[in-house]
Amino acid sequence: MKKTMKTIAALPLLAIGLAAAAPAAAETEATPAMWLVEDEDTQVYILGTVHVMAADVNWQGGKVAEVIESADELVLEADLDQAKLMAAMQQGQALGMSQGLAPLAERVDAEDHAEIVRLAGTLGVPAPALDAMEDWFIVTMFGPLRMMEAGFSPTDGVDIKLYEAFTSAGKPVAELEGLEQQMVWFDGLSAGAQSALLEQTFDASALEQLPLAVAEWAEGDTDGLYNVMGLADMGPDLTDMLLANRNPHWADYVQTRLDTPGTVLLAGGAGHFAGEHSVLKMLEARGLTVTRVQ
């Protein structure tokens, strides 16, 4: 069975709270896709992000640098304030720990079980505690650690770097959803969808797609990224949770934001801006003009 990187799309920004900074390396220049929706007194720039990134990818030049400088406000999927990260972690633990679950060894194969136990040990989590963790919680807790070991860290992700740039400049940061709401959505996934996500996350071949996905993003190939991530092949539960139920709200925000003068940068997972449920397609269907600016 073909393994895809749905895990990248599913990875909540909560993972930033678990990550350590990666060492610096020689830079690779990137020109990620960016769009503009505007009227006579408002500009809404839209940047598709990757939540985990290699330290050697420089994406903050070109048009992105101009917009970071000129924008009055940043809007992310979730505000990455440290206090909100901690609150979301606590909520995630409250939602993601359950009694009466099948032991983890019965939910995954032996190889994946050994890998999860190993990763849990790096955080000081004893193996028996894993039996009480729901599948989605295991993905959000330990999936990021696998990516970090492969050289892709949430602390180098586009979202946190933008957050740091705007907060250091004294500019406001708003959120479309919030980390705690994202935890609720994960917890609402069906058992089948959680099980599939868990299997995909810890499959030995899954990480092979990660550098390919980042390469597509760096080249500004949104459709290529969408395909590498396998977002068109998700089941209905994951599609609804990750895209179909969320993207109309994102489109609502852009359309409403045009009523307020100023310049704003909206940055969210790149998968939201491609495919059948693309936010960009929704905006165009509402009669708005979406212009590719990078």
C-alpha positions as CSV (number, residue, x, y, z in Angstrom):
1,M,0.0,0.0,0.0
2,K,1.3,3.4,-0.9
3,K,2.2,5.5,2.2
4,T,1.6,9.2,2.1
5,M,2.3,12.1,4.3
6,K,-1.2,12.9,5.6
7,T,0.6,13.2,8.9
8,I,2.1,16.5,7.9
9,A,-1.4,17.9,7.3
10,A,-2.7,16.3,10.5
11,L,0.3,17.5,12.7
12,P,-1.1,20.1,15.0
13,L,0.9,23.2,15.8
14,L,0.9,21.9,19.4
15,A,4.0,19.9,18.4
16,I,6.0,23.2,18.7
17,G,5.8,22.8,22.4
18,L,7.6,19.5,22.3
19,A,10.4,20.5,19.9
20,A,14.0,21.6,20.3
21,A,15.7,23.8,17.9
22,A,17.7,22.1,15.1
23,P,21.3,23.0,14.4
24,A,21.9,25.6,11.6
25,A,23.1,24.4,8.2
26,A,23.8,25.7,4.7
27,E,20.7,27.4,3.3
28,T,18.5,26.2,0.4
29,E,16.5,29.0,-1.2
30,A,12.7,28.5,-1.3
31,T,9.9,30.5,-3.1
32,P,6.7,29.1,-1.6
33,A,3.4,30.0,-3.2
34,M,1.7,33.1,-2.0
35,W,-1.6,34.8,-3.2
36,L,-3.4,38.1,-2.7
37,V,-7.0,39.0,-2.3
38,E,-7.6,42.7,-2.2
39,D,-10.0,45.6,-2.7
40,E,-9.5,49.3,-2.7
41,D,-8.2,49.6,0.9
42,T,-7.4,46.1,2.1
43,Q,-4.8,43.5,1.1
44,V,-5.1,39.9,2.4
45,Y,-1.9,37.9,1.5
46,I,-2.2,34.2,1.8
47,L,0.8,31.9,2.4
48,G,0.6,28.2,2.6
49,T,2.8,26.8,5.3
50,V,4.6,23.6,6.3
51,H,4.4,23.1,10.0
52,V,7.8,21.2,10.2
53,M,10.8,22.4,8.3
54,A,14.5,21.6,7.8
55,A,16.8,24.3,9.3
56,D,18.6,24.8,6.0
57,V,15.5,26.0,4.0
58,N,15.4,29.8,3.6
59,W,11.9,30.8,2.6
60,Q,11.8,34.3,4.2
61,G,13.1,36.2,1.2
62,G,11.4,37.6,-1.9
63,K,7.8,38.5,-1.7
64,V,7.5,36.9,1.7
65,A,10.0,39.3,3.2
66,E,8.1,42.2,1.7
67,V,4.8,41.1,3.2
68,I,6.3,40.4,6.6
69,E,7.5,44.0,6.6
70,S,4.4,45.6,5.3
71,A,1.6,43.6,6.9
72,D,-0.2,45.1,10.0
73,E,-1.2,41.7,11.4
74,L,-0.6,38.0,11.1
75,V,-3.3,35.4,11.2
76,L,-2.4,31.8,11.9
77,E,-4.4,28.6,12.4
78,A,-3.6,29.0,16.0
79,D,-1.9,31.6,18.2
80,L,1.5,30.1,19.3
81,D,1.7,32.0,22.5
82,Q,3.5,29.8,25.0
83,A,0.7,29.9,27.5
84,K,-1.8,28.8,24.9
85,L,0.6,25.9,23.9
86,M,0.7,24.7,27.5
87,A,-3.1,25.0,27.9
88,A,-3.6,23.0,24.7
89,M,-1.2,20.3,25.9
90,Q,-3.1,20.0,29.1
91,Q,-6.4,19.8,27.2
92,G,-4.9,17.2,24.8
93,Q,-3.9,15.0,27.7
94,A,-7.4,15.3,29.2
95,L,-9.1,14.4,25.9
96,G,-6.5,11.8,24.7
97,M,-6.3,9.6,27.8
98,S,-9.1,7.0,28.1
99,Q,-9.9,3.9,30.1
100,G,-10.9,0.7,28.5
101,L,-8.9,1.0,25.3
102,A,-7.3,-2.1,23.8
103,P,-3.6,-2.3,24.7
104,L,-1.4,-0.5,22.2
105,A,0.3,-3.7,21.3
106,E,-3.1,-4.9,20.0
107,R,-3.7,-1.7,18.0
108,V,-0.4,-1.6,16.0
109,D,2.0,-4.2,14.7
110,A,5.1,-5.2,16.6
111,E,7.5,-2.9,14.7
112,D,5.4,0.2,15.1
113,H,4.8,-0.7,18.8
114,A,8.5,-0.9,19.4
115,E,9.1,2.5,17.6
116,I,6.4,4.2,19.7
117,V,7.7,2.8,22.9
118,R,11.2,4.0,22.0
119,L,10.0,7.5,21.2
120,A,7.9,7.7,24.3
121,G,11.0,6.8,26.3
122,T,12.8,9.9,25.0
123,L,10.1,12.0,26.7
124,G,10.2,9.9,29.9
125,V,6.8,8.3,29.2
126,P,6.6,4.7,30.4
127,A,5.4,2.0,28.0
128,P,2.4,1.0,30.1
129,A,1.0,4.6,29.9
130,L,0.7,4.2,26.2
131,D,-2.2,1.7,26.6
132,A,-4.4,4.5,27.9
133,M,-3.6,6.9,25.0
134,E,-6.0,7.3,22.2
135,D,-4.6,6.8,18.7
136,W,-4.8,10.5,17.7
137,F,-3.0,11.5,20.9
138,I,-0.1,9.1,20.2
139,V,0.2,10.7,16.7
140,T,0.3,14.2,18.1
141,M,2.7,13.3,21.0
142,F,5.2,11.2,19.2
143,G,4.8,11.7,15.5
144,P,6.7,15.0,15.7
145,L,9.7,13.3,17.3
146,R,10.1,11.1,14.3
147,M,10.2,14.1,12.0
148,M,12.7,15.8,14.3
149,E,15.0,12.8,14.1
150,A,14.8,13.1,10.3
151,G,15.8,16.7,10.5
152,F,12.4,18.4,10.3
153,S,11.4,20.4,13.3
154,P,8.3,22.3,14.3
155,T,10.6,25.0,15.7
156,D,11.8,25.6,12.2
157,G,8.3,25.4,10.8
158,V,6.9,28.4,8.8
159,D,4.2,29.1,11.4
160,I,6.4,29.6,14.4
161,K,9.0,31.6,12.4
162,L,6.2,34.0,11.3
163,Y,4.9,34.2,14.8
164,E,8.3,35.1,16.1
165,A,8.8,37.7,13.3
166,F,5.5,39.5,14.0
167,T,5.7,39.4,17.8
168,S,9.2,40.6,17.9
169,A,8.1,43.6,15.7
170,G,5.2,44.3,18.1
171,K,2.6,43.4,15.5
172,P,-0.6,41.5,16.6
173,V,-1.2,37.8,15.9
174,A,-4.7,36.4,15.6
175,E,-5.9,32.9,15.1
176,L,-8.5,31.2,12.9
177,E,-9.1,28.2,15.1
178,G,-6.9,27.8,18.1
179,L,-5.0,24.8,19.4
180,E,-7.6,23.8,21.9
181,Q,-10.3,23.6,19.1
182,Q,-7.9,21.5,17.0
183,M,-7.6,19.1,19.9
184,V,-11.3,18.7,20.1
185,W,-11.5,17.9,16.3
186,F,-8.8,15.2,16.7
187,D,-10.7,13.7,19.6
188,G,-13.9,13.6,17.5
189,L,-12.3,11.4,14.8
190,S,-13.8,8.0,14.4
191,A,-11.9,5.0,15.7
192,G,-11.2,3.9,12.2
193,A,-9.8,7.2,11.1
194,Q,-7.6,7.4,14.2
195,S,-6.3,3.9,13.6
196,A,-5.5,4.7,9.9
197,L,-3.7,7.9,10.9
198,L,-1.7,6.1,13.6
199,E,-0.6,3.4,11.1
200,Q,0.4,6.0,8.5
201,T,2.4,8.1,11.0
202,F,4.6,5.2,12.2
203,D,5.0,3.3,9.0
204,A,8.7,2.9,8.3
205,S,8.4,4.4,4.8
206,A,6.2,7.4,5.7
207,L,9.2,9.7,6.4
208,E,10.5,9.2,2.9
209,Q,7.8,11.4,1.6
210,L,8.6,14.3,4.0
211,P,11.6,15.8,2.1
212,L,9.6,15.4,-1.2
213,A,6.7,17.3,0.3
214,V,9.0,20.1,1.5
215,A,10.7,20.3,-1.9
216,E,7.3,20.7,-3.6
217,W,6.4,23.5,-1.2
218,A,9.8,25.2,-1.6
219,E,9.2,25.3,-5.4
220,G,5.8,26.8,-5.0
221,D,4.1,23.7,-6.4
222,T,1.0,23.6,-4.3
223,D,-0.7,20.9,-6.4
224,G,2.5,18.8,-6.3
225,L,2.6,19.1,-2.5
226,Y,-1.1,18.1,-2.2
227,N,-0.4,15.0,-4.3
228,V,2.8,14.0,-2.3
229,M,0.9,14.4,0.9
230,G,-1.9,12.1,-0.4
231,L,-4.6,14.5,0.6
232,A,-6.9,13.4,-2.2
233,D,-6.8,9.8,-1.0
234,M,-7.9,10.4,2.6
235,G,-11.0,8.8,3.9
236,P,-14.1,10.9,4.5
237,D,-13.6,11.4,8.2
238,L,-10.0,12.8,7.8
239,T,-11.0,14.8,4.8
240,D,-13.9,16.5,6.7
241,M,-11.8,17.1,9.8
242,L,-8.7,18.4,8.0
243,L,-10.2,20.3,5.1
244,A,-13.9,20.2,4.2
245,N,-15.2,21.4,7.5
246,R,-12.5,24.0,8.1
247,N,-11.8,25.6,4.8
248,P,-15.2,27.4,4.4
249,H,-14.4,29.2,7.7
250,W,-11.1,30.3,6.3
251,A,-12.8,31.6,3.2
252,D,-15.3,33.4,5.4
253,Y,-12.5,35.1,7.2
254,V,-10.8,36.4,4.1
255,Q,-14.1,37.7,2.6
256,T,-15.1,39.4,5.9
257,R,-11.6,40.8,6.4
258,L,-11.9,42.8,3.2
259,D,-14.4,45.1,5.1
260,T,-11.6,46.3,7.4
261,P,-8.8,48.5,5.8
262,G,-5.2,47.4,6.2
263,T,-2.8,44.6,5.2
264,V,-2.9,41.2,6.7
265,L,-0.9,38.0,6.2
266,L,-2.9,34.8,6.5
267,A,-0.7,31.8,6.9
268,G,-1.9,28.2,7.2
269,G,-1.2,24.7,6.2
270,A,-0.5,24.6,2.4
271,G,-2.9,21.7,1.9
272,H,-5.8,24.0,2.6
273,F,-5.0,25.9,-0.7
274,A,-5.1,23.0,-3.2
275,G,-7.4,20.2,-4.2
276,E,-11.2,19.9,-4.3
277,H,-11.7,21.8,-1.0
278,S,-9.2,24.6,-1.7
279,V,-9.8,27.9,0.1
280,L,-8.8,29.7,-3.0
281,K,-11.4,27.9,-5.1
282,M,-14.0,28.9,-2.5
283,L,-13.0,32.5,-2.7
284,E,-13.2,32.5,-6.5
285,A,-16.6,30.9,-6.3
286,R,-17.7,33.8,-4.2
287,G,-16.6,36.3,-6.9
288,L,-13.3,37.3,-5.4
289,T,-10.2,37.6,-7.4
290,V,-7.2,35.5,-6.2
291,T,-3.9,36.6,-7.6
292,R,-0.7,34.5,-7.4
293,V,2.1,36.9,-6.3
294,Q,4.9,34.4,-5.7
